[in-house]
Amino acid sequence: MDNRICRILTILCAVSCATCCIRKPPGYLHHQQRLSGDNGYSITIQKTKSYLETDKYVPGTAYTLTLAGSRTFNKLQQFTHFMLAVEPEILKDAYAADFSPQRLGQFMLFPDALAQYKEDCVNTIVEANSLPKSEVKVMWMAPPSGSGCVVFRAMVMEEQ
């Protein structure tokens, strides 16, 4: 009896760990100073139709998302590492179903080799290399009707 309970708990732990996503920088980047706020970075969404409201999406429509630093007359803000994710606006529970592409839409990559999918996280994009970048573009396909609101979150690291 105890052996069967132990196996069930092991399976449940394996399933929950397989669906969890740790959204923090890799170990070698943890020692960097963290700044609050956007520090000049923004996520912009290019609408495919001019009549759309900026805070709503059309189900099944493709959008271009751009993560970029600020550009001024004398400075172009660049970053080497980034993480871009889409999440439910309201996090009720941290179940994998809440983070599925059917619920949140799906990222698609351009063939520029600047970004790649984060292997252990659904709906998360990271850098493909550590070369300096001023912006990264990805496509996002909006989820089906009734999926609810989503939030895009990003984390960037500038090389010092």
C-alpha positions as CSV (number, residue, x, y, z in Angstrom):
1,M,0.0,0.0,0.0
2,D,2.7,2.5,1.0
3,N,4.7,1.7,-2.2
4,R,1.6,2.5,-4.4
5,I,1.1,5.8,-2.6
6,C,4.7,6.7,-3.1
7,R,4.5,5.9,-6.9
8,I,1.3,8.1,-7.2
9,L,3.1,11.0,-5.4
10,T,6.1,10.6,-7.6
11,I,4.0,10.7,-10.8
12,L,2.1,13.8,-9.5
13,C,5.4,15.6,-8.7
14,A,6.8,14.7,-12.1
15,V,3.7,16.0,-13.9
16,S,3.6,19.2,-11.9
17,C,7.4,19.8,-12.5
18,A,7.0,19.1,-16.2
19,T,4.4,21.9,-16.5
20,C,6.2,24.5,-14.4
21,C,8.2,27.2,-15.8
22,I,10.9,29.1,-14.0
23,R,11.1,32.5,-15.6
24,K,14.4,33.9,-14.3
25,P,17.7,34.3,-15.9
26,P,20.2,31.4,-16.2
27,G,22.5,30.9,-13.2
28,Y,25.4,32.8,-14.8
29,L,23.3,35.9,-15.1
30,H,21.8,36.0,-11.6
31,H,24.6,38.2,-10.2
32,Q,23.6,41.1,-12.3
33,Q,21.9,44.1,-10.7
34,R,18.2,44.2,-11.2
35,L,16.4,47.4,-11.9
36,S,12.7,48.0,-11.5
37,G,10.5,49.5,-14.2
38,D,11.0,49.4,-17.9
39,N,14.4,51.2,-18.1
40,G,13.5,52.5,-21.5
41,Y,12.4,49.2,-23.0
42,S,9.0,48.5,-24.4
43,I,6.8,45.9,-26.1
44,T,4.9,47.2,-29.0
45,I,2.1,45.3,-30.9
46,Q,1.7,46.0,-34.5
47,K,-2.0,45.8,-35.4
48,T,-3.0,44.2,-38.6
49,K,-6.1,46.3,-39.0
50,S,-6.2,50.0,-38.3
51,Y,-9.7,49.9,-36.6
52,L,-8.6,47.7,-33.8
53,E,-8.5,49.0,-30.2
54,T,-5.1,48.9,-28.7
55,D,-6.2,46.9,-25.6
56,K,-8.0,44.1,-27.4
57,Y,-7.1,41.3,-29.9
58,V,-9.1,39.6,-32.6
59,P,-9.1,35.9,-32.1
60,G,-7.0,33.9,-34.6
61,T,-5.3,37.1,-35.9
62,A,-1.5,37.3,-36.2
63,Y,0.3,40.3,-34.6
64,T,3.9,41.4,-34.7
65,L,5.4,42.1,-31.3
66,T,8.6,44.1,-31.0
67,L,10.8,44.2,-27.8
68,A,13.0,47.3,-28.2
69,G,15.2,49.7,-26.2
70,S,14.8,53.4,-26.5
71,R,16.4,55.3,-29.3
72,T,17.7,58.8,-28.8
73,F,19.8,61.2,-30.8
74,N,23.1,60.0,-29.3
75,K,22.2,56.5,-27.9
76,L,20.8,53.2,-29.2
77,Q,19.9,51.0,-26.2
78,Q,21.0,47.4,-26.8
79,F,20.6,44.2,-24.9
80,T,22.2,40.8,-25.0
81,H,19.8,38.5,-23.2
82,F,16.0,38.6,-23.0
83,M,12.9,36.6,-22.2
84,L,9.5,37.4,-23.6
85,A,6.4,35.6,-22.3
86,V,2.6,35.8,-22.6
87,E,0.5,35.0,-19.5
88,P,-3.2,35.2,-18.5
89,E,-4.0,38.7,-17.2
90,I,-5.4,37.2,-14.1
91,L,-3.4,34.3,-12.6
92,K,-6.0,32.2,-10.7
93,D,-3.9,29.1,-10.4
94,A,-0.6,28.1,-11.8
95,Y,-2.0,25.1,-13.8
96,A,-0.4,24.3,-17.1
97,A,-3.9,24.6,-18.8
98,D,-3.8,28.4,-18.0
99,F,-0.5,28.7,-20.0
100,S,-1.5,26.5,-23.0
101,P,-1.3,28.0,-26.6
102,Q,-5.1,27.3,-26.8
103,R,-5.6,29.7,-23.9
104,L,-2.9,32.3,-24.6
105,G,-2.2,32.2,-28.3
106,Q,1.1,31.1,-29.8
107,F,4.4,32.7,-30.6
108,M,6.0,32.2,-34.0
109,L,9.6,33.1,-34.9
110,F,11.0,35.1,-37.8
111,P,13.9,33.4,-39.6
112,D,16.4,36.1,-38.4
113,A,18.0,33.8,-35.7
114,L,17.7,36.4,-33.0
115,A,15.2,34.4,-30.9
116,Q,14.3,30.9,-30.0
117,Y,11.6,29.1,-28.0
118,K,12.5,28.5,-24.3
119,E,12.5,24.7,-24.1
120,D,11.2,24.4,-20.6
121,C,8.5,27.1,-20.8
122,V,5.3,27.3,-22.9
123,N,4.8,30.6,-24.7
124,T,8.2,32.0,-23.8
125,I,10.9,33.3,-26.2
126,V,14.5,33.9,-25.4
127,E,17.7,35.0,-27.2
128,A,19.3,32.7,-29.7
129,N,22.8,34.2,-29.1
130,S,24.5,36.8,-26.9
131,L,25.2,39.3,-29.6
132,P,23.9,42.8,-28.9
133,K,20.4,43.6,-30.2
134,S,18.5,46.8,-30.4
135,E,15.2,45.0,-31.0
136,V,13.6,41.6,-31.5
137,K,10.5,40.9,-33.4
138,V,8.2,37.8,-33.1
139,M,4.8,36.9,-34.4
140,W,1.9,36.1,-32.0
141,M,-1.2,34.3,-33.1
142,A,-4.1,35.4,-30.9
143,P,-6.1,32.6,-29.1
144,P,-9.6,31.5,-29.9
145,S,-12.7,33.5,-28.8
146,G,-13.5,33.3,-25.1
147,S,-9.9,32.8,-24.0
148,G,-9.7,36.0,-21.9
149,C,-7.2,38.7,-21.6
150,V,-3.4,38.2,-21.9
151,V,-0.4,40.1,-20.7
152,F,3.1,40.2,-22.4
153,R,6.0,40.4,-20.0
154,A,9.7,40.9,-20.8
155,M,13.0,40.8,-19.1
156,V,16.2,42.1,-20.7
157,M,19.8,42.2,-19.8
158,E,22.2,44.9,-21.0
159,E,25.9,44.0,-21.2
160,Q,27.9,46.3,-18.9
